Amino acid sequence: MSIKQPFTDLQIKKSAGGFYEGHSVEIAILSKAIMVALVIWALVWPANANGVLGSLNWQLLEDFNGFYIVIVGLFSFFLLVIALLPQTGSRIMGSPGEAPEFSTFSWFSMMFGAGLGVGLMVFATAEPLGLWGSNPVVLAGAAVANSENAIQSGYRYTFLHYGFHAWAIYVVTGLSLAYYAYTRGMPLTIRTALTPLFGRLMNGFLGHVVDVLGVVATILGVSVTIGFGVSQFIDGLYAITGMQWMMDTTGEAPAPGTVGLITGLVVIMGLSIISAVSGVGRGVKYLSNLNLVLSIILLLTFVVFGSFLFAMTTYASAFVDYMLHYVSLSFGAFGPQSAADFAAALPPEAAPFADALRAGATNAWGSFDAFKSGLEGDAAALPENVLAAAYAAGEPGRQFGWQAGWTTFYWAWWIAFSPFVGLFLARISKGRSVREFIIGCVIAPALVCFAWMTILGGTAIDLELTGGADGAIIGASNTAKLFVTLGQMLSGGFLAAITIMCVVLILTFLVTSADSGILVMNTIMSGGEQQTGIKHRIVWGVILTLVIGTLLIAGKTNGGADPMEALKSAMIIGALPFTMVMGLMCIALGKALYRDGLREKAETAPAE
């Protein structure tokens, strides 16, 4: 029985001349229109942009929090199934018998480079410390915040956010693109991944929409990454120079101010654009090698001067704990708690004060003591046991707020970043089997992330736990925690040298991330071409700079405490449509693998 051949005649109409020569005019214009509109809105009406983005973001979280959690869990189990099945896992992404393009060592090295990025520099200390103080187990009252018994649960969720689930998001996109590109000779672009479902429709407007969603998600994902990185870059410069003009000192701890953030952004994006114009971009490989060397030096510094034994003990116990809770972490989604549900859960004595009690009881970032101290009037006079019961009644609301603020934010960030990382993983994996790709690109980078988080973050926790830091690391801003931890470990000239090295490392990570992100945008708009014109890289470099800059300014409007707030809201909103595209990618890839297996059986069956 013959099986119908797959659709591979993907045609992306490109301009034959002019400014957009070699690019899809429809994708380019639509993508730029969306981004320019966002920039103008944030620049002319920053307060309105910040408020509307925040409001829309929270509405989407209330409606789609469960969707984000469950679909990422499905991604990880989908990949597990196709890796384990012999007929799908053994399939080679290339022509039959084709050898891998890169050696296994080079392949792993490049994946390690992809894993050790700006996110890990910012959150290696901030993530474990933050989750040590607040996680679902602490919110449920089963562990005390910032205590020894909260370490395990803190790392359970740290590993969740940087582990197999996170890399599964990247691999769903990367595997979909690589499979069609190397087994069917199709363009390495987003719409290709949906051809098994929609066929020729991907040649028209629907295909343009899919690619535009990929471009928008990439821009917003890269923007958040660069936003965090710029903030840490300014924190590092402040640690070295002590220049006050870069910082906002009105809060409890100094944090990068608007002037400092915009200055740092212009410097970093300027270097990225110069790299594109001068051809220095060809040296990204050497910058990546430098990044890897400096990362190893930083890691060894923590191994030698930090709490290495504590970190390795934590690594082993946290990994076992993470795997034991893998299924519940994958599908344990929370929904918002309504005022009526909260009131119904209150003890009778507290029912008349439901409105006064609800805000504090459902606050995921507070504590029972903070809840009590925030009450006024008759509500504050309620007996201790009644207040404890009222606080317990708000636990579902706290759990939802925590999950939406931590886990769902991360899933949206990884999803928005997945066209970028997915394309990179696809490019370096030609000739690999599906099983090799999944195991190599999910497990290996995740294990590196775990080590990074436990060695750097574990040292920071140990310094706080033993009293050496005396709250200094916990009290620092997220992007300053790395430098404060180094200050607690080291002193003198060595501290200055390591701090300068960290600033250089952050700078090179940011420049290569921005440059690579711009390249991915142009790759999508050129129908999968890897070589794109310099002028387009300049234009998108400028657009990316304006998007980040205006949203950072909008985030600080009207006394906003977090300049990243507008950026994060825009990213979560922009990631939602692409999350749906990724769900369709899984269905399409499952269909393609199954149908290709049937074709092979039909072709090898003996003639009757």
Secondary structure, DSSP 8 states (H G I E B T S, - for coil): --------------BSSSTTBTS-HHHHHHHHHHHHHHHHHHHHSHHHHHHHHHHHHHHHHHHHHHHHHHHHHHHHHHHHHHHHSHHHHT-BSSSTT---SS-HHHHHHHHHHHHSSHHHHHHHHHHHHHHHHS-HHHHTTSS-TTSGGGHHHHHHHHHHHHSHHHHHHHHHHHHHHHHHHHHS---SSGGGGGHHHHGGGGGSHHHHHHHHHHHHHHHHHHHHHHHHHHHHHHHHHHHHH--GGGEE-SSSS-EE-HHHHHHHHHHHHHHHHHHHHHTGGGGHHHHHHHHHHHHHHHHHHHHHHS-HHHHHHHHHHHHHHHHHTHHHHHH-------HHHHHHHS-TTTGGGHHHHHHHHT-TT--HHHHHHT--HHHHTS-HHHHHHHHHHTHHHHHHHHHHHTHHHHHHHHHHHHHHHHHHHHHT-TT-BHHHHHIIIIIHHHHHHHHHIIIIIHHHHHHHHTTSSTTHHHHS-GGGHHHHHHHHH--HHHHHHHHHHHHHHHHHHHHHHHHHHHHHHHHHHTTS-S---HHHHHHHHHHHHHHHHHHHHHHHGGG-S-TTHHHHHHHHHHHHHHHHHHHHHHHHHHHHHHHHHHHHHHHHS---
